[in-house]
């Protein structure tokens, strides 16, 4: 395959991934008939983004990039970013949507007690 074909394919896949998570990063759900239109809608409505959600996304990316730059931390960079930002967001002053705000987290099923012997 030619370099132009691979570049086009990679760009298309990147656009699919980015537009798939647009509503999650800044807390604004873009509208439109296709992904390219939604990308424009998302950028046009920057003023409607939730500041806490956008800062969380940017901070997570920054912590990930910084951890990945350290060779010994590269294998766990994503874990470091997720945990660092999760702890920060869990602070009472943070106004970010948590998993418990989105859905119920089921408890694991209880194991039956062994019969008395």
ZASETOR-645365 format. One line per 8 residues: their letters; for each residue z, x, y of C-alpha. Coordinates in Angstrom, 3 decimals. Layout:
BEGIN
a) Z:X:Y; ...
% end
This chain:
BEGIN
xxxxxxxx) 0.000:0.000:0.000; -0.775:1.186:3.473; 1.861:2.086:6.024; 0.757:-0.843:8.233; 1.278:-3.338:5.402; 4.734:-1.945:4.584; 5.713:-1.953:8.269; 4.619:-5.576:8.641
xxxxxxxx) 6.431:-6.600:5.465; 9.641:-4.806:6.492; 9.502:-6.328:9.979; 9.039:-9.803:8.521; 11.971:-9.396:6.146; 14.160:-8.045:8.960; 13.255:-11.052:11.123; 14.158:-13.414:8.258
xxxxxxxx) 17.553:-11.757:7.796; 18.356:-11.623:11.519; 17.369:-15.223:12.193; 19.318:-16.306:9.118; 22.580:-15.163:10.670; 21.921:-15.994:14.332; 24.321:-18.924:14.455; 27.133:-16.938:12.859
xxxxxxxx) 27.215:-13.894:15.140; 27.652:-15.556:18.561; 28.793:-19.013:17.490; 25.632:-20.691:18.857; 23.282:-22.472:16.467; 19.685:-22.075:17.671; 17.274:-24.977:17.239; 13.551:-25.008:16.642
xxxxxxxx) 10.784:-25.666:14.144; 10.531:-22.063:12.888; 12.471:-18.802:12.811; 10.581:-17.144:15.658; 11.169:-20.133:17.960; 14.877:-20.116:16.970; 15.107:-16.429:17.855; 13.778:-17.194:21.346
xxxxxxxx) 16.121:-20.189:21.669; 19.044:-18.005:20.612; 18.235:-15.360:23.235; 17.519:-17.951:25.941; 20.960:-19.546:25.483; 23.021:-16.374:25.764; 25.345:-18.229:28.160; 26.234:-20.692:25.380
xxxxxxxx) 27.437:-18.000:22.997; 31.145:-17.984:22.150; 32.500:-14.741:23.582; 35.049:-14.162:20.805; 32.453:-14.635:18.064; 29.912:-12.373:19.760; 32.507:-9.650:20.382; 33.631:-9.880:16.756
xxxxxxxx) 30.058:-9.369:15.534; 29.418:-6.458:17.913; 32.758:-4.818:17.104; 32.171:-5.154:13.357; 28.768:-3.503:13.718; 30.238:-0.731:15.864; 33.113:0.016:13.476; 30.664:-0.004:10.557
xxxxxxxx) 28.314:2.436:12.331; 31.194:4.751:13.297; 32.633:4.762:9.770; 29.175:5.300:8.285; 28.649:8.325:10.532; 31.535:10.083:8.756; 30.062:11.310:5.493; 33.247:10.845:3.436
xxxxxxxx) 33.649:7.254:4.682; 30.019:6.229:4.205; 30.555:4.552:0.784; 33.355:2.354:2.173; 32.076:1.871:5.739; 31.468:-1.852:5.274; 34.947:-2.350:3.823; 36.523:-0.422:6.706
xxxxxxxx) 34.628:-2.514:9.270; 35.480:-5.806:7.597; 39.167:-5.046:7.202; 39.645:-3.499:10.650; 38.042:-6.425:12.432; 39.701:-9.000:10.134; 43.147:-7.676:11.019; 42.267:-7.694:14.724
xxxxxxxx) 40.902:-11.254:14.598; 43.991:-12.438:12.730; 46.104:-11.636:15.779; 47.361:-14.811:17.452; 45.499:-14.207:20.716; 42.035:-13.992:19.104; 39.926:-17.122:19.531; 37.605:-16.660:16.544
xxxxxxxx) 36.684:-19.056:13.775; 38.398:-18.135:10.516; 37.425:-19.087:6.969; 40.280:-21.591:6.859; 38.699:-23.297:9.893; 35.419:-23.739:8.032; 36.509:-24.792:4.548; 39.473:-25.104:2.240
xxxxxxxx) 40.239:-22.045:0.168; 41.049:-23.202:-3.363; 44.069:-21.813:-5.146; 43.495:-20.244:-8.544; 44.315:-22.540:-11.445; 47.842:-22.180:-12.747; 48.258:-20.813:-16.207; 50.240:-23.030:-18.519
xxxxx) 53.651:-21.709:-19.428; 53.897:-20.348:-22.941; 55.675:-22.647:-25.378; 59.342:-21.827:-25.968; 59.967:-19.748:-29.048
% end
